[in-house]
Amino acid sequence: MQIFRISSDHKKSARFLDNRRLSKQVLELYQIIRVCLAKLNLVDVNSNYIKHPIVAHVYNNGEPYIIDTFKILECMNEEHIRRGGKRSVDFKNDIARLREIVYKKEYQKYFSHEKLPPFYVFGDYKVHGEDAFELYQTLLFNKWKKDKIPPRCGIKKGTDKYDTTLSN
């Protein structure tokens, strides 16, 4: 589970992702938010994933970055739709219900109103702060090199600033 962010600009991060990871990212963000809300007893779902490093980071010791995380979800979903991606009626309704909870006035006291701080995790390797953005960019380039299908995200074949060559 990851939150692929290459920038504090959520739209820029969404545009950077390939179609497959973009669609999956929306689903993962949805799950992360719901686990955090369950831990606050605002929704009734399994909260076992609260110990996952990414979920724990968003949960922020009981003052979760739900609002900004939901904004990331919205940007990722908008980009997915812009590229021609589809969503089922049920999932659209699930996102609408989640939006109601996230922005409900009486729940605002439970959430941090700060931006979600950058956090990179890959295996046991964890990085907090601005370096996380660059690490995710490098991770994505490395994943794209191994993908059998071209990324289809506007990233051109060639090299990045680390001379990582994309094979697609």
N, CA, C and O of each residue as an XYZ file, in Angstrom:
672
protein
N       0.854     -1.173      0.000
C       0.000      0.000      0.000
C       0.900      1.236      0.000
O       1.838      1.341      0.790
N       0.595      2.161     -0.897
C       1.385      3.389     -1.042
C       0.446      4.567     -1.292
O      -0.707      4.383     -1.682
N       0.946      5.760     -1.067
C       0.320      6.972     -1.588
C       1.385      7.599     -2.472
O       2.300      8.269     -1.996
N       1.243      7.363     -3.778
C       2.241      7.829     -4.742
C       2.104      9.333     -4.936
O       1.220      9.803     -5.653
N       2.991     10.078     -4.288
C       2.999     11.539     -4.430
C       4.389     11.971     -4.863
O       5.382     11.669     -4.200
N       4.449     12.676     -5.972
C       5.736     13.179     -6.447
C       5.848     14.672     -6.184
O       6.856     15.296     -6.516
N       4.795     15.246     -5.578
C       4.727     16.687     -5.346
C       3.672     16.947     -4.278
O       2.810     16.105     -4.024
N       3.748     18.124     -3.656
C       2.680     18.511     -2.732
C       1.433     18.931     -3.506
O       0.351     19.057     -2.931
N       1.590     19.148     -4.819
C       0.471     19.470     -5.707
C      -0.212     18.154     -6.089
O       0.340     17.355     -6.845
N      -1.407     17.944     -5.564
C      -2.101     16.673     -5.774
C      -2.405     16.410     -7.252
O      -2.332     15.271     -7.712
N      -2.743     17.463     -7.986
C      -3.045     17.286     -9.415
C      -1.803     16.855    -10.186
O      -1.879     16.017    -11.084
N      -0.674     17.428     -9.833
C       0.583     17.052    -10.490
C       0.909     15.586    -10.209
O       1.320     14.854    -11.110
N       0.727     15.166     -8.974
C       0.967     13.761     -8.621
C       0.022     12.841     -9.388
O       0.433     11.783     -9.864
N      -1.235     13.240     -9.508
C      -2.215     12.427    -10.238
C      -1.838     12.312    -11.711
O      -1.914     11.227    -12.287
N      -1.434     13.417    -12.320
C      -1.059     13.405    -13.738
C       0.170     12.538    -13.990
O       0.331     11.993    -15.082
N       1.029     12.408    -12.998
C       2.274     11.657    -13.157
C       2.040     10.146    -13.211
O       2.789      9.424    -13.870
N       1.013      9.673    -12.525
C       0.787      8.224    -12.428
C       0.309      7.620    -13.743
O      -0.385      8.269    -14.526
N       0.692      6.369    -13.970
C       0.170      5.637    -15.122
C      -1.269      5.217    -14.824
O      -1.695      5.207    -13.669
N      -2.003      4.875    -15.866
C      -3.434      4.576    -15.735
C      -3.729      3.478    -14.723
O      -4.643      3.614    -13.910
N      -2.976      2.409    -14.763
C      -3.228      1.279    -13.866
C      -3.023      1.679    -12.405
O      -3.861      1.384    -11.553
N      -1.909      2.348    -12.122
C      -1.631      2.738    -10.734
C      -2.567      3.851    -10.274
O      -2.911      3.930     -9.094
N      -2.976      4.704    -11.196
C      -3.902      5.784    -10.859
C      -5.231      5.211    -10.377
O      -5.751      5.629     -9.343
N      -5.770      4.270    -11.110
C      -7.035      3.641    -10.722
C      -6.897      2.935     -9.375
O      -7.761      3.062     -8.507
N      -5.808      2.194     -9.210
C      -5.560      1.481     -7.956
C      -5.355      2.460     -6.799
O      -5.761      2.182     -5.670
N      -4.727      3.600     -7.077
C      -4.456      4.588     -6.035
C      -5.751      5.127     -5.437
O      -5.844      5.328     -4.227
N      -6.750      5.359     -6.286
C      -8.048      5.838     -5.794
C      -8.637      4.823     -4.819
O      -9.131      5.194     -3.754
N      -8.586      3.561     -5.177
C      -9.130      2.513     -4.311
C      -8.357      2.417     -2.999
O      -8.955      2.246     -1.936
N      -7.041      2.525     -3.070
C      -6.235      2.449     -1.845
C      -6.496      3.646     -0.937
O      -6.604      3.488      0.279
N      -6.597      4.834     -1.511
C      -6.898      6.021     -0.704
C      -8.264      5.881     -0.039
O      -8.434      6.235      1.128
N      -9.220      5.371     -0.777
C     -10.560      5.121     -0.241
C     -10.473      4.184      0.969
O     -11.087      4.440      2.004
N      -9.712      3.107      0.832
C      -9.558      2.149      1.929
C      -8.827      2.762      3.121
O      -9.221      2.547      4.268
N      -7.775      3.516      2.859
C      -7.011      4.160      3.935
C      -7.908      5.095      4.735
O      -7.907      5.063      5.965
N      -8.668      5.920      4.039
C      -9.558      6.874      4.709
C     -10.596      6.130      5.544
O     -10.857      6.507      6.686
N     -11.184      5.088      4.987
C     -12.209      4.342      5.723
C     -11.636      3.659      6.973
O     -12.304      3.606      8.006
N     -10.431      3.147      6.889
C      -9.813      2.530      8.067
C      -9.614      3.584      9.159
O      -9.889      3.330     10.332
N      -9.138      4.762      8.769
C      -8.941      5.844      9.748
C     -10.274      6.275     10.361
O     -10.361      6.502     11.567
N     -11.304      6.385      9.533
C     -12.633      6.754     10.042
C     -13.183      5.666     10.967
O     -13.857      5.975     11.949
N     -12.904      4.408     10.663
C     -13.349      3.304     11.519
C     -12.667      3.373     12.878
O     -13.289      3.121     13.909
N     -11.396      3.713     12.869
C     -10.654      3.826     14.127
C     -11.236      4.938     15.004
O     -11.143      4.885     16.230
N     -11.839      5.949     14.358
C     -12.500      7.039     15.090
C     -13.965      6.712     15.385
O     -14.694      7.542     15.928
N     -14.391      5.500     15.025
C     -15.782      5.052     15.192
C     -16.788      5.889     14.403
O     -17.920      6.081     14.847
N     -16.381      6.385     13.238
C     -17.282      7.170     12.391
C     -17.882      6.329     11.264
O     -18.888      6.712     10.667
N     -17.267      5.189     10.976
C     -17.828      4.209     10.036
C     -17.583      2.823     10.620
O     -16.715      2.634     11.471
N     -18.357      1.870     10.151
C     -18.246      0.510     10.660
C     -17.579     -0.378      9.616
O     -18.250     -1.017      8.806
N     -16.249     -0.405      9.648
C     -15.473     -1.300      8.780
C     -14.304     -1.845      9.594
O     -14.003     -1.346     10.679
N     -13.666     -2.846      9.072
C     -12.512     -3.455      9.721
C     -11.359     -2.443      9.769
O     -11.011     -1.851      8.747
N     -10.783     -2.248     10.926
C      -9.677     -1.292     11.067
C      -8.337     -1.989     11.312
O      -7.417     -1.385     11.863
N      -8.223     -3.250     10.909
C      -6.978     -3.998     11.140
C      -5.772     -3.390     10.442
O      -4.646     -3.543     10.915
N      -5.987     -2.701      9.324
C      -4.865     -2.130      8.572
C      -4.279     -0.885      9.231
O      -3.360     -0.281      8.679
N      -4.780     -0.492     10.381
C      -4.309      0.733     11.040
C      -2.812      0.655     11.352
O      -2.161      1.691     11.487
N      -2.265     -0.539     11.466
C      -0.838     -0.685     11.782
C       0.056     -0.586     10.553
O       1.276     -0.475     10.682
N      -0.537     -0.624      9.365
C       0.267     -0.465      8.152
C       0.910      0.920      8.201
O       0.231      1.888      8.544
N       2.192      1.047      7.870
C       2.887      2.340      8.003
C       2.191      3.514      7.301
O       2.149      4.616      7.848
N       1.650      3.295      6.110
C       0.982      4.386      5.391
C      -0.311      4.773      6.097
O      -0.600      5.959      6.260
N      -1.088      3.784      6.515
C      -2.350      4.059      7.211
C      -2.062      4.744      8.548
O      -2.737      5.710      8.905
N      -1.074      4.256      9.280
C      -0.698      4.869     10.560
C      -0.245      6.316     10.359
O      -0.532      7.179     11.188
N       0.457      6.577      9.264
C       0.901      7.942      8.958
C      -0.305      8.856      8.738
O      -0.351      9.962      9.276
N      -1.273      8.403      7.955
C      -2.476      9.205      7.708
C      -3.268      9.360      9.006
O      -3.799     10.436      9.281
N      -3.351      8.300      9.800
C      -4.107      8.339     11.057
C      -3.505      9.328     12.052
O      -4.229      9.928     12.847
N      -2.193      9.500     12.012
C      -1.538     10.559     12.782
C      -1.891     10.529     14.270
O      -2.271     11.547     14.848
N      -1.761      9.359     14.877
C      -2.011      9.213     16.320
C      -3.373      9.735     16.757
O      -3.495     10.352     17.816
N      -4.386      9.491     15.952
C      -5.747      9.867     16.329
C      -6.204     11.222     15.847
O      -7.341     11.615     16.109
N      -5.352     11.946     15.152
C      -5.744     13.226     14.550
C      -5.444     13.145     13.045
O      -4.533     13.804     12.545
N      -6.231     12.322     12.337
C      -5.887     11.968     10.955
C      -5.965     13.122      9.959
O      -6.748     14.062     10.098
N      -5.115     12.996      8.956
C      -5.079     13.949      7.844
C      -6.145     13.555      6.817
O      -5.857     13.430      5.627
N      -7.354     13.365      7.283
C      -8.444     12.867      6.435
C      -8.801     13.861      5.339
O      -9.006     13.466      4.191
N      -8.877     15.126      5.670
C      -9.333     16.127      4.696
C      -8.376     16.198      3.515
O      -8.812     16.131      2.366
N      -7.090     16.333      3.776
C      -6.133     16.424      2.674
C      -6.018     15.094      1.933
O      -5.854     15.077      0.713
N      -6.102     13.996      2.650
C      -6.045     12.687      1.997
C      -7.245     12.512      1.070
O      -7.118     11.941     -0.013
N      -8.407     13.001      1.492
C      -9.581     12.927      0.617
C      -9.403     13.836     -0.603
O      -9.859     13.503     -1.697
N      -8.750     14.970     -0.418
C      -8.469     15.844     -1.570
C      -7.551     15.137     -2.570
O      -7.714     15.288     -3.781
N      -6.591     14.370     -2.063
C      -5.727     13.582     -2.951
C      -6.584     12.573     -3.712
O      -6.454     12.431     -4.928
N      -7.461     11.872     -2.991
C      -8.356     10.905     -3.627
C      -9.162     11.580     -4.739
O      -9.267     11.045     -5.843
N      -9.728     12.750     -4.451
C     -10.537     13.447     -5.459
C      -9.712     13.812     -6.690
O     -10.178     13.646     -7.817
N      -8.500     14.305     -6.486
C      -7.637     14.652     -7.631
C      -7.286     13.417     -8.450
O      -7.300     13.454     -9.681
N      -6.972     12.325     -7.762
C      -6.631     11.085     -8.465
C      -7.844     10.571     -9.244
O      -7.711     10.134    -10.387
N      -9.017     10.623     -8.624
C     -10.226     10.144     -9.289
C     -10.585     11.031    -10.487
O     -10.966     10.524    -11.541
N     -10.464     12.350    -10.326
C     -10.734     13.273    -11.440
C      -9.800     12.990    -12.615
O     -10.237     13.002    -13.766
N      -8.528     12.738    -12.341
C      -7.576     12.437    -13.409
C      -7.922     11.101    -14.067
O      -7.830     10.963    -15.287
N      -8.315     10.131    -13.263
C      -8.728      8.824    -13.794
C      -9.906      8.997    -14.768
O      -9.903      8.420    -15.855
N     -10.891      9.778    -14.378
C     -12.072     10.033    -15.220
C     -11.662     10.838    -16.457
O     -12.120     10.551    -17.563
N     -10.806     11.839    -16.273
C     -10.357     12.672    -17.394
C      -9.710     11.823    -18.481
O      -9.848     12.113    -19.669
N      -9.009     10.783    -18.071
C      -8.337      9.898    -19.030
C      -9.270      8.853    -19.634
O      -8.841      8.012    -20.423
N     -10.528      8.908    -19.267
C     -11.488      7.955    -19.827
C     -11.785      6.777    -18.925
O     -12.490      5.851    -19.324
N     -11.253      6.802    -17.706
C     -11.524      5.724    -16.758
C     -12.977      5.740    -16.319
O     -13.631      6.783    -16.351
N     -13.466      4.614    -15.919
C     -14.866      4.459    -15.509
C     -14.938      4.130    -14.026
O     -13.999      3.593    -13.437
N     -16.069      4.463    -13.448
C     -16.376      4.097    -12.065
C     -17.791      3.531    -12.042
O     -18.678      4.032    -12.733
N     -17.995      2.508    -11.262
C     -19.340      1.952    -11.120
C     -20.211      2.948    -10.361
O     -19.709      3.800     -9.628
N     -21.505      2.827    -10.547
C     -22.452      3.680     -9.825
C     -22.275      3.479     -8.328
O     -22.313      4.439     -7.559
N     -22.080      2.230     -7.914
C     -21.899      1.937     -6.488
C     -20.669      2.644     -5.922
O     -20.728      3.222     -4.836
N     -19.545      2.598     -6.663
C     -18.335      3.244     -6.149
C     -18.484      4.763     -6.148
O     -17.995      5.423     -5.231
N     -19.144      5.327     -7.147
C     -19.416      6.772     -7.151
C     -20.224      7.146     -5.913
O     -19.952      8.159     -5.269
N     -21.219      6.326     -5.585
C     -22.034      6.571     -4.390
C     -21.208      6.418     -3.117
O     -21.390      7.175     -2.164
N     -20.303      5.443     -3.097
C     -19.421      5.256     -1.934
C     -18.545      6.490     -1.717
O     -18.362      6.933     -0.583
N     -18.009      7.037     -2.794
C     -17.177      8.244     -2.685
C     -18.023      9.424     -2.215
O     -17.565     10.226     -1.400
N     -19.247      9.538     -2.719
C     -20.140     10.627     -2.293
C     -20.447     10.518     -0.797
O     -20.448     11.527     -0.091
N     -20.708      9.304     -0.314
C     -20.964      9.116      1.127
C     -19.722      9.455      1.949
O     -19.819     10.058      3.019
N     -18.568      9.067      1.444
C     -17.312      9.380      2.129
C     -17.113     10.896      2.192
O     -16.706     11.424      3.227
N     -17.398     11.595      1.093
C     -17.284     13.055      1.039
C     -18.171     13.702      2.116
O     -17.754     14.645      2.786
N     -19.394     13.186      2.272
C     -20.313     13.717      3.291
C     -19.712     13.594      4.686
O     -19.807     14.523      5.488
N     -19.101     12.463      4.975
C     -18.485     12.248      6.289
C     -17.288     13.177      6.473
O     -17.154     13.830      7.508
N     -16.424     13.230      5.466
C     -15.191     14.017      5.563
C     -15.489     15.495      5.787
O     -14.790     16.161      6.551
N     -16.518     16.010      5.131
C     -16.803     17.443      5.220
C     -17.929     17.788      6.196
O     -18.318     18.951      6.305
N     -18.451     16.795      6.901
C     -19.516     17.051      7.872
C     -18.973     17.929      8.997
O     -17.950     17.620      9.608
N     -19.667     19.010      9.253
C     -19.192     20.013     10.215
C     -18.904     19.413     11.594
O     -17.890     19.736     12.211
N     -19.778     18.557     12.068
C     -19.607     18.012     13.420
C     -18.406     17.067     13.545
O     -17.962     16.787     14.658
N     -17.881     16.576     12.430
C     -16.726     15.678     12.463
C     -15.395     16.406     12.308
O     -14.337     15.807     12.503
N     -15.435     17.676     11.964
C     -14.197     18.418     11.700
C     -13.252     18.426     12.900
O     -12.034     18.493     12.731
N     -13.798     18.360     14.087
C     -12.969     18.379     15.299
C     -12.083     17.135     15.419
O     -11.090     17.153     16.148
N     -12.430     16.071     14.718
C     -11.655     14.831     14.786
C     -10.465     14.805     13.832
O      -9.571     13.970     13.975
N     -10.450     15.714     12.862
C      -9.463     15.665     11.788
C      -8.434     16.774     11.894
O      -8.732     17.880     12.347
N      -7.222     16.462     11.471
C      -6.202     17.496     11.303
C      -6.565     18.298     10.061
O      -6.994     17.737      9.052
N      -6.393     19.594     10.141
C      -6.675     20.457      8.989
C      -5.384     20.839      8.274
O      -5.369     21.743      7.439
N      -4.319     20.150      8.606
C      -3.033     20.365      7.938
C      -2.928     19.441      6.732
O      -3.670     18.467      6.605
N      -1.987     19.770      5.849
C      -1.726     18.913      4.690
C      -1.055     17.621      5.157
O      -0.335     17.601      6.155
N      -1.304     16.563      4.424
C      -0.659     15.286      4.700
C       0.838     15.425      4.443
O       1.238     15.690      3.309
N       1.675     15.252      5.465
C       3.122     15.375      5.247
C       3.634     14.263      4.326
O       3.122     13.144      4.365
N       4.636     14.563      3.502
C       5.196     13.538      2.624
C       5.823     12.406      3.435
O       6.520     12.638      4.423
N       5.562     11.195      3.001
C       6.089     10.019      3.685
C       6.276      8.916      2.655
O       5.341      8.557      1.940
N       7.477      8.387      2.586
C       7.819      7.315      1.651
C       8.097      6.059      2.444
O       8.800      6.089      3.454
N       7.546      4.964      1.986
C       7.830      3.683      2.618
C       7.975      2.640      1.512
O       7.136      2.542      0.617
N       9.035      1.881      1.591
C       9.251      0.775      0.660
C       9.980     -0.305      1.438
O      11.173     -0.191      1.721
N       9.246     -1.354      1.778
C       9.810     -2.374      2.661
C      10.046     -1.766      4.034
O       9.141     -1.174      4.623
N      11.258     -1.914      4.538
C      11.601     -1.344      5.844
C      12.143      0.078      5.741
O      12.384      0.729      6.759
N      12.332      0.556      4.526
C      12.911      1.888      4.299
C      11.810      2.944      4.372
O      10.834      2.884      3.625
N      11.975      3.917      5.281
C      10.971      4.961      5.487
C      11.641      6.326      5.488
O      12.695      6.516      6.094
N      11.014      7.272      4.800
C      11.544      8.638      4.734
C      10.395      9.622      4.921
O       9.375      9.545      4.236
N      10.577     10.543      5.855
C       9.625     11.634      6.069
C      10.189     12.888      5.415
O      11.404     13.079      5.378
N       9.314     13.738      4.902
C       9.758     15.027      4.370
C       9.827     15.064      2.856
O       9.442     14.118      2.169
N      10.329     16.188      2.355
C      10.349     16.475      0.917
C      11.071     15.416      0.083
O      10.722     15.213     -1.080
N      12.065     14.741      0.651
C      12.778     13.704     -0.100
C      11.840     12.576     -0.539
O      12.123     11.873     -1.509
N      10.731     12.408      0.171
C       9.773     11.354     -0.179
C       9.232     11.541     -1.592
O       9.019     10.562     -2.307
N       9.008     12.792     -2.003
C       8.481     13.053     -3.345
C       9.422     12.515     -4.423
O       8.990     11.863     -5.373
N      10.690     12.795     -4.262
C      11.688     12.345     -5.234
C      11.834     10.822     -5.221
O      12.015     10.200     -6.268
N      11.756     10.237     -4.043
C      11.865      8.781     -3.943
C      10.697      8.089     -4.644
O      10.887      7.058     -5.289
N       9.497      8.645     -4.522
C       8.352      8.053     -5.223
C       8.497      8.193     -6.732
O       8.126      7.290     -7.482
N       9.032      9.312     -7.174
C       9.245      9.490     -8.609
C      10.224      8.422     -9.118
O       9.977      7.785    -10.141
N      11.317      8.237     -8.406
C      12.305      7.225     -8.787
C      11.694      5.827     -8.738
O      11.925      5.018     -9.637
N      10.919      5.539     -7.698
C      10.260      4.237     -7.581
C       9.346      3.980     -8.782
O       9.332      2.881     -9.336
N       8.588      4.999     -9.175
C       7.690      4.834    -10.320
C       8.464      4.602    -11.612
O       8.095      3.737    -12.407
N       9.531      5.363    -11.828
C      10.349      5.141    -13.024
C      10.889      3.711    -13.044
O      10.891      3.057    -14.087
N      11.344      3.234    -11.898
C      11.869      1.868    -11.830
C      10.780      0.829    -12.097
O      11.028     -0.178    -12.760
N       9.580      1.073    -11.581
C       8.463      0.159    -11.845
C       8.113      0.170    -13.328
O       7.845     -0.882    -13.910
N       8.113      1.353    -13.943
C       7.770      1.452    -15.364
C       8.791      0.727    -16.234
O       8.448      0.167    -17.276
N      10.047      0.743    -15.797
C      11.074      0.024    -16.562
C      10.765     -1.470    -16.618
O      11.067     -2.134    -17.610
N      10.171     -1.990    -15.564
C       9.883     -3.425    -15.476
C       8.518     -3.791    -16.052
O       8.266     -4.959    -16.350
N       7.638     -2.808    -16.210
C       6.297     -3.087    -16.731
C       6.363     -3.590    -18.168
O       7.176     -3.121    -18.965
N       5.516     -4.531    -18.482
C       5.429     -5.054    -19.852
C       4.556     -4.145    -20.724
O       4.697     -4.130    -21.947
N       3.657     -3.388    -20.089
C       2.749     -2.487    -20.803
C       3.248     -1.058    -20.596
O       3.589     -0.695    -19.470
N       3.302     -0.230    -21.653
C       3.734      1.168    -21.492
C       2.877      1.887    -20.445
O       1.692      1.583    -20.307
N       3.461      2.833    -19.708
C       2.745      3.464    -18.604
C       1.532      4.302    -19.000
O       0.624      4.442    -18.180
N       1.461      4.862    -20.194
C       0.343      5.699    -20.647
C      -0.037      6.760    -19.616
O      -1.159      6.782    -19.110
N       0.905      7.625    -19.321
C       0.640      8.684    -18.349
C       1.253     10.003    -18.778
O       1.281     10.949    -17.991
N       1.740     10.091    -19.998
C       2.358     11.328    -20.460
C       3.846     11.397    -20.192
O       4.495     12.361    -20.598
N       4.408     10.405    -19.522
C       5.846     10.365    -19.284
C       6.486      9.752    -20.526
O       6.101      8.666    -20.960
N       7.447     10.444    -21.083
C       8.055     10.035    -22.350
C       9.165      9.013    -22.146
O       9.813      8.958    -21.101
N       9.358      8.212    -23.180
C      10.474      7.268    -23.192
C      11.770      8.066    -23.133
O      11.884      9.111    -23.773
N      12.722      7.594    -22.389
C      13.995      8.289    -22.257
C      14.544      8.117    -20.862
O      14.387      7.063    -20.245
N      15.188      9.158    -20.366
C      15.807      9.063    -19.050
C      15.307     10.177    -18.150
O      14.899     11.242    -18.612
N      15.348      9.905    -16.857
C      15.038     10.943    -15.883
C      16.350     11.600    -15.452
O      17.404     11.328    -16.027
N      16.280     12.457    -14.446
C      17.493     13.175    -14.043
C      18.540     12.270    -13.394
O      19.675     12.695    -13.180
N      18.168     11.026    -13.078
C      19.118     10.074    -12.516
C      19.633      9.115    -13.585
O      20.276      8.112    -13.275
N      19.344      9.434    -14.852
C      19.713      8.581    -15.980
C      19.046      7.214    -15.912
O      19.591      6.218    -16.388
N      17.850      7.182    -15.309
C      17.061      5.965    -15.321
C      16.373      5.901    -16.674
O      15.593      6.791    -17.012
N      16.644      4.880    -17.441
C      16.073      4.761    -18.780
C      14.769      3.978    -18.726
O      14.702      2.890    -18.155
N      13.736      4.552    -19.333
C      12.476      3.834    -19.466
C      12.565      2.934    -20.683
O      13.023      3.356    -21.744
N      12.136      1.722    -20.533
C      12.231      0.770    -21.638
C      11.037      0.860    -22.574
O      11.068      0.284    -23.662
N       9.996      1.561    -22.183
C       8.778      1.629    -23.006
C       8.814      2.827    -23.922
O       7.876      3.048    -24.687
